[in-house]
Amino acid sequence: MLRVMLVVCFLLAGLSPARAVSDPISFGDSFPEISLPVPAAQADRDYLGLPDGDHFTPSQVPGELLVIEMLNTHCPHCQMQTASYNELFKMIEADPKTRGRIHMLGLAVGNIPSEVEGFRRAFNVPFPVIPDPKFNFWRAIGGAATPFTIYVRQDRPGKPGVVAGTHLGLNTHYENLFYEFQDLAGTDLKTLRHQGARAKKVRSAIEPLLSPEDLEYRVRTAFIDFGGTLVAFRQLDLRSGRRVYMARMRRDNQVHTLFAEVTSRQSICDICHDVHFIYVFDKNARVVSFEPLQLTRWGNVNWNREEVEKMRKRLIGSVLTSPPVFDPQVDAVTAATMTSAIIFDSLGQGPELLDELREKGLWPVKEKP
């Protein structure tokens, strides 16, 4: 049987010192048995052939090929691709040889349910799209820019399928995809695993935005802006590789301990610039400073002063032990919803960072005079 699922690109595809993310999933890899929420609409549940329950895993969708596309509702290429994928869906459903054997599923990285509902209405998307507001599904597959489509050759219920192919970026050749999927559905699983083990995987990394010297200067400046005299400064060695610095500031005859994380994230969208910023927090895990290094909106235009200030006001005062939840209607900078979501998601990894500091004996902070 043939089944195709679309995995929603997430944003995000952002590798970041805001929680380690592995390389994007690729040919030959086993597709993770992530727990996905069952769609609310009965038509979507019937289409996917899901059993009763609140959650399901990819292997439970009947068929031979599962094509998963990662998308973001604000990504221009994801929007443009809907026309072609809608036609692809029609071809699959119209052909008795593929109907019920190929299923399409979208995973909307960094989007909330209302955004997904609006996206499906605006672009007449007929296949199910599941929101991934906290980037959980995106992280499980390694993170990649959107649109990112994964072709999963299914095994049997409860056993992970094998990635038979992927495509990053806009793909309008839906007729070619239709025939390619038919071929992949008949490919032997053992052969796929053998070929995948021999394949050389292509890995991507974010290019450094600043030299180490310039970056250290920007971090020191972020600490100094808090106020007082910088009396100690060092970069921490954390198992996750997150770029975190620790400083002691003397102010009003007291020494205050501060931490700063430099966050670098790939954009969720394949044509957008990466996201780079610094945030500083104190001994109570309270965010006290937010400094952009590179933040862009539609057209890859840098944020202006007012846009930076809006984000700064929203973040300062928030606490990493209970990170703020992103609401695109309130928190997003105009024409920069994806970038805004990435920023909030990065701070959302605060509890894991505090755990690492605890391992180093640096948390809770014990102030010294």
Buried (B, 14 or more C-beta within 10 A) or exposed (E): BBBBBBBBBBBBBBBBBBBBBEBBBBBBBBBBBBEBEBBEEEEBBEBBBBEEEEEBBBBBBBBBBBBBBBBBBBBBBBBEBBEBBBBBBEBBBEEEEBEBBBBBBBBBBBBBBEBBBEBBEEBEBBBBBBBBBBBBBBBBBBBBBBBBBBBBBBBEEEEBBBBBBBBBBBBBEBEEBBEBBBEBBEBEBEEBBEBBEEEEEEEBEBEEBBEEEEBBEBBBEBBBEBEBEBEEBEBBEBEBEBBBBBBBBBEEEEBBBBBBBBBBBBBBBBBBBBBBBBBBBBBEBBBBBBBBBBBBBBEEEEBEEEBBEBBBEBBBEBBBEEBBEBEBEEBBBEBBBBBBBBBBBBBBBBEBBBEBBEEEEBBEBEEEE
